[in-house]
Amino acid sequence: MQRLGKDGKTPWRKVHEKIGLSAAELARAMGRHRSKISRALGDDDGLISGRDQLLLMKVARERGIALSADEMMPERR
């Protein structure tokens, strides 16, 4: 079962789109390997680990993008 939001996107996909970087650019900004980001974006659940949540918030903050912890959580059904 997929945990997609009302917009049909997983938490990873929503945050990736909001930050606006390619998967490779996002991986570089987070200090993670690009394959990790690609796998996360392609995952059916697309859940974001606590460590990655912190890194994503740091990347967003550095780019002046407002990103809340709620935006990184799956939609409740």
N, C-alpha and C positions, 0 to 999 in steps of 0.2 A: 504494500500500500504506500503510495506516495504521500508525503507531507507537504503538499504544495499549498501556498496561500491562495487567497481569493483571486489573485492576479496570475495564478499558475506558476509561481516562482518559489523556489526553496529559499531559505534564509541566505545561503551563500550567493545565490544568483541575484537576489535583491540587493545585497550589500555591494557585490561586484559591480552591478549596474550603477548604483548610486555613487560609488567612488570614481567610476569612469575610466579606469585603467585597463589595459589588456591583461590577460592572465599572467603573462611573463613580467609585465611592469609591476603588477600587484605583488607577485612573488618576490621580486627584487626589493620592493619597498618594505615588505614584511620580513625579509631575510629568510625566506623559505624557498624550497626548490619548486620550480614551475610545474613539475609533474604533480606535486601535492595539491596545488591550486586547481589544476585541470581536473584531477580526480574529484576534488571537493565540488567543483562546479557541475560535474557530470553525475554526481551521486543522486539517487532518487530522493533521499531524505534531505541531503544538503545541510545537515546540522553543523554548527560551528563550535569547535572546542573552546574551552575557557581561555587557553593560551592564545588561540587565533583571534578570539574576540578582543583581547587586549591589544594585540598587534594591529588589528583592523581599526580599532578606535584611535590608536596612535597615528596610523597612516592618514585616516580621515582628518584628524585634528591638524596634522602638518599641512594639509591641503585646504584647510578652512571649510571642511564639510562637516555639518552637524550629523552625528551618528549616535543613536542611543542604543543601549543594551536591548531594549524592546524590539528594535528593528532586526536584531540578530537572532531572535527566537522564532520558532515555528508558530504558525497560526493555530489558535485553539479551535477545536471543533466541538 
